[in-house]
Structures are given as C-alpha cells and as structure tokens.
Amino acid sequence: MTEHEHVPVLLDRIVELFTPAFADRDAVLVDATVGLGGHSDALLAAFPRLRLVALDRDPAALERSAERLARHGDRVDLVHTVYDGLPEAIEGLGLSLVDGILFDLGVSSMQLDRAERGFAYSKDSPLDMRMDPTTGFTAADVLNTYAPGELIRILRDYGEERFAQRIVKAVVAAREKEPFTRSARLVELLYDAVPAASRRTGGHPAKRTFQALRIEVNGELEVLRRAMPAALSALAMDGRIVVESYQSLEDRLVKQAFAELAKSRTPEGLPVELPGHGPELKLLTRGAEKAGEGEIEHNPRAASVRLRAAQRIGEPR
C-alpha cells in the first residue's frame, strides 16, 4: 500500500462529525498531527470553503503532506511544531479561534514503515524513535544512560509492562557490556526477559517496551497534557474537536479533559443554571468509539483506535 492509497482511520466518521461545523461556510481546521495528510485531504475535498492549518513535528511528514495537499492551493498552511504549540501556530497566521481541531495521536504509518526511524520492533534498525529526528535524545540514549529506577518507571507507567523490573535488570547488565544501538538486540533481550507464558497470551514481548520508549523520547503524554487545554481554548463557539487515540494512557487524558469542561459548575441543588457556570463542551460520542470489523480487516492499525469528539457550547472559563 502506498502512502496515497493508505486510508486514514475512521475517515468517514470524522467527516461526519465535522460536517455541522464546516458545511456551507468559511471555516478553519487545525490538523494538529497532519502526518501523511489523509484526513485533511478528505476534509478539504468535502468542504470547499475550509482552510487548513496543518501541524506536525516531523519534517518528513510535512514534506509528504505538502505534496498530497498541494491540489488545495492556498487553503493550506503547514507549520513545523509539536501540537502543544497550537496557540502560537494559529496566532502566527493571524487567527485567534478555529472551527475544528483534529488530533490523530501516536506514531504514524510513515514512521512505522521507515525502518531507519526505529519505531517498529519487527525490523532491525537504529534505536532512534524521535518523531522530529532533528532534535532531542534517542531511544538508545534512554536505554544506555537512564538510571534503573527511571527505566522501571517508564516501562510501568508508559508501557504498562508487568515485567519492567526483569527487563530493566537485563538491560542494565547488557549495556554494561556494550551500549544499545539497534532494535534487534533489544527485541532479543525482551524475548529472553519476558516469561514464555506471557509471550503466548500477551502479544509481542517488545510491544509495551517500544511504546514506553517512544512516549518517553517524544514526551508524548506531557505534550498532550498541555495540548488539550490549549486546543480547547482555541475552539470557537459551536466548533468541534475530534481526537483519535491508540493507547489507554492517551485516551484517559483526552477523556478527562473533555469531561472536566462538559460539567456544569452550578452548585448542586440550585433549580437553574447560574450564568457563566454552564458546561463549555457537549460530548458528541458515547464513550470512546471504535473501528468496525470491516475497517480493521482492511487497516489493522484501526484495531486499537479510540475516538472521542466534543462541541463547544459555552464560553471558555
């Protein structure tokens, strides 16, 4: 499957959710994680008066999306930034509020498919894992320099890895002999460190460790904690935000951010809503929506998606 044939996850549902905010009007969408531009391309095609502000921390992703979105001409602005830089990005374009915001979180298909990026445990590659390869420390740096206690915390908190202590003990012993540089050596160590019974039922033994390292290298949860309130503050009245998460830690943060603003602040027991105390958001999904079996069969990446959406119905507090 080529990049342009790749079908973005839950594409039809995302177009449906944004339709009330974009149809038959001038509107602005921020795609905070544009990646290969699949979602944005479809939305620009569906809504001829839509303007796109496309953000990505990965310069290679911006190059690919620029090619894909070129047919939409000057309706597209591309910005190289991490998604917690959304307020500065729109301010730099003369905007204060926007009508739609889309987050498609996690590692992109392009990053997984390029072995030299080091995200995929199925291919031997340098232990990099930086979404922006021009800056910051790598997964190898984490493995080779972090104290054992910090490594255990990362694997437990970010990978939800039950065998974090066993894995870190093996990592520390191995790095004393030779620093880690490539993924195949780490995968081999993980096969040995994770008990066979867990390997049979818990999926690939490298999955949780690779996820944890990627989140640490890219500061994903810290960035998301900052990005959610910043994004929600930039949402215009009746504007909509849609977030696709692919692991429970991200989804939990999104759920909490939405739930906080979907609550009334009027004290319980009062017969009427106090002015300025009503909810800011209306939840548009019942819990987190998942992909159907047909989409998962066509696109295995959709298997773990959790989609949440909300609409601004009240002024920011």
N, C-alpha and C positions, 0 to 999 in steps of 0.2 A: 504493500500500500504506500503510495507516495504521499508527501505532505499535503498536496492539494486534494487528494482523494480521501484523506482522513476526515471522518465525520465527528465533529465535536460532541461531547457527551450531553445528552438531554437537550439537543438543539431545538427541537420543535416546542418543547415545554418552555424553554427560555424565551423564544419569540412570543409565545402566547402570554407569558407573564408580563413582558414589556409592552405589549400592544396598547393597553389603555393609556400608557404614559407617552407613547411615541406616535400613534396613528394620527395622520392628517394635521400635523402641527410641526413647528420648528422645535427641536429638542436636542439635548446634548447627553450623550452616553459616555461615561468613563469605563473603559475596559481596563481594570487595574492589573490584569495579568494576561496581556494580549496573546502571548505565545505565538502560535502559527497563524493567528487571526481568523480562525474558523467561525467562532461565534460572531465576531464583529462583522465579518464579511456578510454573513447571512442577515444580520440586523440592518446593516446599511442598505442591502438589496431590498429588504422588506419595507423599509421606511425611507423614502426618497428625501425627506426633509431633515433627516437625522445627521447630526455632527458627532464625530467620534474623537475622543481623547484616549489614546492607547498608551498604556504604561507597561514597561517591562524592565526588570533589572538585567536581563540577559541581552547583550548587544546582538548576538546571533539571532535571537528570536525577533528582535526589532527589524533586522535586515529581511528576514523571511516574511514577516507580516507586512512590511513596506511593499514588497513585491506583490503579495497577494491582494493588498488593499489599494494598489495604485489605480485600479479602474474607477475608484470612487473620488479621485481627484482631490480638490482642496477641502473636502468634507472630513479629512483625516489629519489629525495632529499626533505625531509619535513622540513620546518622551521617555528618555532613559532614566528610570528611577525605580526604587523599591516602592511597593504600594502604600507604605505609610507616608510617602511623600506626595500623596494625592492633593492635599490642600495647596501646597506650593506649586504643583504642576498646573492646576486649573487657574490659580491666581496669575501665573506667568502667562497665561493665554487670555487674560482679561475677564475671567469668569469667577463668580463667587458661589453660585449654586448650579447644580446639574439635575437632569430629569431622570437619569438612570445610572446605576453603578453595578458592574458585574465583576465578581471575583471567581476565577476558576483556579483553586488553590493546588498546591503540591507541585510535583515535578512534571514537566511537560513531556509529551510524546517525543518531541525532537530531542530533548535532553536525555531521555532513556535510550533512544535509538542510536545516539552517537557514543560509541564505546569510549572515546578519549575523554568524555566528561566524567566518567567514573560513577554514574548513578546506578547502573544495572549490575546486579551481582551475577547475572548469567554470562557476562563477558569479562574476560580479563582486561583490566585497564588501569591507568594510574588512579590512585585514591585521591581524587580531587573533590567532586561533588559541589563545587561553587556554582550557584546559578548565575552569578556575574563573575566569570573567570578572570576579570581584570583586577580584582581586589580581594583582600581578605585571606584568611587561613584556610587550609585544605583539610580533608578528612584524615589524610596521613599525619598532618600536624597534630590533630586531636589525638589520634591513636598513639603517637610517639612521645607527646610531651605532657599530656594531662595526667594529673595525679590519679592513682587508682580509685580513690573515693569519688572524684569528679566523674570518671568514666562510668562507675557503677550508677551514679545518679542519672547520668544522661541516658544510659540504656534502660533504666527502670522508668524514668519519667517520660522520655520521648519515644521509646520503643516498646514500652510496657513488656519488657523482657524479663521473664521469671528467672532465667539463669544468668542474670547480669553478673553476679559475683564470680561464678565459674568462668564465664567468658573473660572477664577482666583479669582474673588470675592468669589465664592462659596468654592473654595479650601482653601483660607485663613481662612474663617470662620470655616470650618470643621476641619482644622488642629489645630486650637486653642483649640478645644475640645478634640481632640485625633489625634496623628500623623497617617499618612497614612502608612500602611504596606502591604496591599493586594489589588489586582486589582479589585475585585468585588465591593468594596466600592467606588473606583474611577469611575467605569463604572456606578454605580447607580447615583452618583453625576452628571455625564455627561448627563445621560438621563434627569435628572431634569433641568439642566442648559441650554441645547440646546433646542430651541423652537421646538414644535411639528411639525410645518410646514417644518422645515429644516430636521427633522428626517425622514419625509416621502419621501423626494427627494434627500437628500444629503448623503445617505449611513449611516452606523452605526455611531452614535454620538461619539463613542470612537476612531474611526479610526485615525482622524487627531491628537488628543492629544497624543495617544500612539506613533504615528510616531514621533511627535515632541520630546517627552521624550526620545525615543530610540536614535534619532540623537544627542541630547544633551549629553546623558550618554556616548555615544561612540565616540563623536567628529567627526562624520562621514563626514560632509562637510569640516571641516578644514583638516582632513586627506586626503580627496580626492583632495583638492586644492594643497596639497603638493605632492600627489602621481602622479598626471597626468604628470607634467613636469619631475619628476624623472623617471617615466616609459618611457616616450617618449625619454629621453636622453639615455636610456639603449637599445633602439631598433636599431638593426644592419641595414645596407643598405638592402632594399627590405624586411625587417622584417615587420610583421603585428601586429596590436593591435586591439582587439575586446573588447567592453565594453557593458555589459547589465545593464541598469538602470531600476529602478522600481518606481521612482517618479520624478517629473519635476525638482526639485532642483538639483538632481544629474545629470540628463540628460543635464541640462543647462550648468553645469560646464564642462562636457565632450565635449559638442558641442563647447564651447568657446575655450577650449584647442586645439582641433583639428583644428578649423577654423583659429586660430592665426598662426599655423605652415603650413597651406595649402595655405597661401597667399604669393605672391611674394613681396619682399622688393625693387624691382627696381622701381624708381620713375616713375609715370605715364607720358606717352608721349614719353618715350625713345623707339626706334624701336627694340632694342634687350635686352634680359635679361642680366643684369650685372653679371659677375662671382661671385659666392658665395651669390647672392641675390635671387635665385630662391626659390620656396616653398620647405619645408622639407617633407611635407606629401602630399599624394594623398588620397582623401576621397574615400572609397570603397562602401559607402552606400549613397543613395539619401535621405538626411534627416535621420530620425530615423526609422528603420524597426520595424514592429510589428508582433506579432504572428498571425497565421491564426485562423479561427473559429474552425477548427478541433482540433488544438492543445489546444486551450483554453478550449474546451469542455472536453478534456482528462486531462488537467492540468490547473485548474483555476488560479494558480499563474502566468501563462503566460499572463494573460489578461492585465497587466499593463506594460509589458516589453517594453523597447525602446533600440534597438541595433544600435550601431554605430561602424564603423570599418575604419581603415586607414592603409596606407602602407608608409614606409619611402622611399623617392625618392631623398632626398638631405642630405648633411652632416649637423649635428647639428650646430646651430649658436653659 
